[in-house]
Amino acid sequence: MTFQDAVDRLGARVTHEEVARALGVSVASVRQYRLLPSAHAHRSPPAGWEKVLARLARERGKELKALADKLEQI
C-alpha cells in the first residue's frame, strides 16, 4: 500500500493537518507525498509513516466504535 492509498482510505476521518502533525511535517509535505511518483514535486514520505497512519486509523476506529455504542443506546 502506498502513502496516497493509505491517506485516501482514511478519508475524511483524518485530515491532512492531522497527518502532518502526527508525522511532524508540514501540510505541504503531506500533499507532496501524495503526488504520483512521476510528478516533479513528489517527495517520498518519511520512514515509519505506516506506523503513524496505523495509529491514527486505530484512534479513529475507537472513536467510531464509541459513537456507534452511544447511538445504539438511544
Order of alpha helices (4+ residues) and beta strands (2+ residues): alpha-alpha-alpha-alpha
